[in-house]
Amino acid sequence: MSADVGIVVTAAGSGSRLGYGVPKALVPLDPSGDIGGESSLFALALRHAQLVDGVRAIIVTAPSDELELFRSTIARLGIVVPVSVVSGGPTRQASIFQGLKALKQSGPLDVVLIHDAARALTPSVMMDRVVNAVAQGAPAVIPAIPVADTLKQIDPGIPPSPSGARRIVGNVDRGVMRIVQTPQGFAWDVAWDMHSTFAERGMDEAQAASDDSTMAQWAGHEVVAVEGDSLAVKVTTATDLALARVLFAQNFGSRS
């Protein structure tokens, strides 16, 4: 089923936990690459996003003091889909709403994907799975992968001991748990309405949604999951970056 798709790529995060000294989306996966260059996280995310079936426009939310660097890099990428860069907000949720406002100017859309530049290696085939599920009637769709590790529940009412130990009070059935990835997909009206409704919460990090599917649940929409992808790793820490660089070299390095 065909659908007109818009994509918001969030790239406005500071990347403080990564320890690279620049906004996270500008960090290259090619260790010899330039900051903000063609192997940077946001550039690689765009290369995959432009291949999504039916994509009509892409909006990148970026730090307000780095807009020109983002734009100059995009101009060199040869992206075949119209791409615009807008300033992000004080939280991820607020940044996405800024992206949706810009995306709204591109014309009617059926589906919107909300994607993290930090998941730069996410393949377009996984994104297509999300789009197809929304196009077939699901209001909100997340890609997700099974949990491989054993899960335990701690007692939140008891603080850790001086050694940092926490009391375990139960087991969690990992078979019914999933690790959520992006892009998350939504019917356009659902995405616009939920972000409009909860915009005020999005201005405060303590109240903002940790992901967009949470807002869909706040608004009373059913959320369904499709198969994620092992390449859709999120770069947050130096360890994540090291893994992503290995995956980049193995899967995409020769084609970058």
N, C-alpha and C positions, 0 to 999 in steps of 0.2 A: 504494500500500500504506500503510495507516494505521499510525501508531506513537505511543506515548506518549513525549513528549519533555520533558526537563529541560534548562535552560540555566544555565551558570555564566558570569557576566560579570565579568571581572577589572578592578577599578577601584582597586586598592590602591597603584599606583605613585606615587612621589614627583614625577615629572615634572621632575627636575632639569635635564635637557637642554632642556626647553621654556623654562625661564627665566621662568616666570610667577609664581613664588613661592607657589604652592598646589599641592596634589595634581592631577596632570594631568587626571583624570576630571572635576574640577570646573570646568575652563576652558570658557567659553561659545563656541559657534560664531557666535552673534549678537554682534558686537562691542559692542553696547549692552546685552547681557544680563548678568544677575547671576552672580557666582561661585556655582557649585552650583545654578544656576537651571534653568529648563526647556529652555534651549538648550545646557546643558552636555553634555560628551561622553557621560557615563554615562546621562543622561536621554534623549538621542537614541538611543543604542544600545538602551535598553529599549523605546522606542517601536516600533522595528523588530522587536526580538526577540519582543514580545508577539503579533506577527502570524504567527509561524511556525506552520504547520499542525501541530496535535497537541500544542502546548506546554501543559504542565500546571503547571509551576513554574519560577521564575527565582530564582537566588541571585546577589547582588552581593557581591563581596569588596571591602572598603573599608578605608582607613586607620583604625586603632582610635580615633583622636581625632576622627574626623569622622563617626561612625556616625549621630548624630542629624541632622546636616545632610543626609546621604544619605536617611535615612528620611523627613524632612519634605518633601523635594523629591519623592520617590516618591509620597507621599500626595497631592500636588497634580496628579500626572500623569494620574490616572484609568486606570492600567494595569488591564486586565481579567483578568490572570493573577496568581495569588498571587506576591508578590515579598518576599524576605527579604534582610536585609543582615547580613553577618558580617564579623568582623575578618580581614584578610589575614595572611599569614605573612611571613617574612624574604625570600622569593623568590617569583617568579611561580608556580613549580611548587608551593611550599608553600601559597600562597594558594588555588590551584585545589583542592588536596586538602581544604582547609577548606571550600570551596564544595561539593565532592562529599559531604562528611560531612553538611552541612546538607541537601543535595538528597536524600540517602538517606532522610531522615525524611518526605519528601513522598509516599512510596509507590512501588510498582513502576514502573520506567521501562524503555523499550526502547532509547532513544537519548539520549545526552547531547551537547549542543553546548558547546564551550568557546570563549568569544568575548572579544575585547579591547574594552573601552570606548573605547580609542583609535581603533578603527575604527568610529566612531559613525554613519557614513553608509551602512554596509553594508545593502543592501536585503533585505527578508525573502524575496524570490524566490530570491536566491542562497543564503540559509540553507536554504530548502526543498530546493534541489538536493542539499545536503550530507545532509540528513535522509533524503531518498529513497534515496540511494546506500547509506546504512547500513541502512535498512529492507529493502533488497533483498539484503542479505547481506554487504556489505563491513564488516570489523571496524573499519577506520579510514579516514577520508575527509578530504582537505584541499581547499579551494578554491584555485585557482592560476591565474595569468595568464602568458602568454608573456613572454619577455625581449625588449625592443625594442632594447637597446643592444648594441654589440659587446663581447664579453668576452675578456679576456686573463688569462693566468696569470703571476703573479710568481714569482721564485725566493725561497722563504721562508728559505733558508739564507744569503742574502746581505743584510746590513742596508742600509737606505737610505743614499745618499750624503749629504754635508753639505747639499746642496740639496734633499734629500728624494726624489731620483729612485730608482726601483726597477727592477731588471733584469727584462725580460719573457722568459719561457722557452717560451711556447706560446700557442696559441689554444684557446678553449673553444667548442664548438658550441652556440650559443644556441638552436638549434632543439630541443634535448632538455632545455633548462633551463627551470625555472618559478620564478616569484616566489610564495611561499606567503602566503596571507591567513588570516583567521579569519572565521567560526567553523570550527573543526575538529570533526568529528563522530566519535563512537565508539559501538559497542554498549555498553550500560551496563556489562556484566560486564567488558569489555575496559578501559574507563576506570577502573573501581574497582580492578581487579586490578593494573594497571600503576602507578597512583598509590600503592597500598598497598605494592607491591614496592619501588618506588624512592623511598619517602618520605624515607628518611635522606639520600639525595643531594640532595633538594629543600631541605634546610635550609642548604645551602652554595652560594652563588652560583657558585663555581668548578666545582662538580660538577652543578648542576641542569641539566635539559634546557632548551634554548632555546625549544622548542615541544613540544606534547603528542604530535605524530606521531613525534617522535624517541624518546619513551618507548615508543610502540607498536612501533617497530622494535627497540628494545632487548629488548622482550618477545617478539620473533619474529613479530609480526603483519604481514601485508601492508598497505601503505598505498596507496590509490588517490587520484587527483586528479579533481575535477570543475571545470567552468568557474567562475572567479572573477568579479569585477566591478570595473570601474574606479572605482566609488564607494567601494570598501572600502579607501581609503587610510588609512595609520596615522599618527596625529599623534604625532611624537616631538620635532621641532625647530620653531623659529619659522617656518621656511619651510614645513614641513608644515601648520602651523596656518593660515598665510595661504592655502594651496591649499584646505584643507578649508573655510575660510570662504567662499571663492568658490563651491565646489561646493554648499555648504549654501544660499547665497543663490540660486543658479541652480535648484536642484532641490527644495528643501524650505522655503526661507525663508517663503514666503507661507502654508504650511500648519502652521507651528510654533505 
